[in-house]
Amino acid sequence: MFDFSALPPHLERSLSASLQNTFTTPTIICSQDQIAANLHTLLQQFEFPGSNVYFPVKVNHTPEVITCLNQLGTNFEIASLGELSILETLKIPGQRIIFSNPVKISSHIQAAYLYGIRDFAFDTETELEKIAVNAPQSSVFARLSISNLGAEWALNDKFGIPQTEVVRLMKKAIDLNLNPNGIAFHVGWNNKNPETYSNAIAIVSELFEELNRNDIHLKFLNIGGGFPAHNCDSYALLEAIAHKIKPQLNAIQKQYDIRIIAEPGSFLLANAATMVCRVVDVIQRENKRWIFLDSGIFQGFQWVMSHISYAIIYPYHIPNETSFQQYIITGPTCDSHDVFAENVRLPDSIKSGDFMLVYPAGAYISSAQHYNGFDYPETFLV
């Protein structure tokens, strides 16, 4: 009856088993075997241990997912006190957490320091001053500004130190009794261009040489995340990226005796989950045919409004003689822009009660409600 062949194998098996049981929709089904397989692929490609992976909690902060990754041996990256609270509840120790948000709230820095976190990102002099006050004598790493060419969602406008400013700010960190110990960069979300990664590492190599001349010796290079994983062949693309940059990473690691770490999020989680929902109704309005689902873009898929697309999958075996229609796929809210996709070609036999899948749903969906660990503001009627 069901056909999940459009999904990766471990998720396909997990979903097949899940749909044998009765459950309420909408539900996100996430395969821990798929997470483990993705992590294994990443570690094989870059030839480093799981402890060199710092999973960004913003990608998926479901306790079960964090527990799974913890058992697989990864470390974690946070951006706020809210994300720290999640890890604290799960008893993840501070020495396995880095605070990579380059611009942090002072009270969040202090709370992280009291919890035992000693690695903080920075990209401005004022951030160093905040860290020095709230996390004295901690280690700091510089977030470098680099090109995000090839990214589906660029990040380089909001964050990053120009190459020409890195040495000065590292010296400032020393003056503040902080310990400069690394450089980090981020190529932007879902970046498919190996040259962008390679060019960033070439810049970093120059910086390591300049820092060494100034007697500043670092301990790691953080190559960030951004590995392509959304609506693409993530495994082939990762292989191409790793093939391009591993020789550079090996050379830097050997010359400067540093550790290579990464913050992959979507690569580990995106294809590990799908949202299972049901058709509420199929409605013809003039020349448009609409499928209403019992979940919409405001239930974690707000990224659609930023032109991020998701696959809509009708998870049934379709006979060869089936005729098809073009549909608009919409959610249940009273907003006209609650639309997953337009012009989706699906069987004309779809009816109320049928299952529908929205894929991928492992990254940035369940965590969208309290994104980056920041809650919605309370309302006080006065």
QUIWOWO-V887732 format. One record per run of one state. SS is the DSSP state (h for helix, s for strand, l for the rest). FROM is the first residue (numbers start at 1). TO is the last residue. If there is no record, write none. Layout:
# QUIWOWO-V887732
ss-><SS;SS>
from-><FROM;FROM>
to-><TO;TO>
This chain:
# QUIWOWO-V887732
ss-><l;s;l;h;l;s;l;h;l;h;s;l;h;l;s;l;h;l;h;s;l;h;l;s;l;h;l;s;l;s;l;s;l;h;l;s;l;s;l;s;l;h;l;s;l;s;l;h;l;s;l;h;s;l;s;l;h;l;s;l;s;l;s;l;s;l;s;l;h;l>
from-><1;2;3;9;19;27;31;32;47;50;53;57;63;72;75;79;81;90;94;97;100;106;116;119;123;125;135;139;145;153;154;161;162;163;176;179;185;189;190;191;192;194;214;220;223;227;228;234;257;259;263;266;273;286;288;294;302;307;311;314;316;317;324;331;339;348;355;360;371;374>
to-><1;2;8;18;26;30;31;46;49;52;56;62;71;74;78;80;89;93;96;99;105;115;118;122;124;134;138;144;152;153;160;161;162;175;178;184;188;189;190;191;193;213;219;222;226;227;233;256;258;262;265;272;285;287;293;301;306;310;313;315;316;323;330;338;347;354;359;370;373;382>
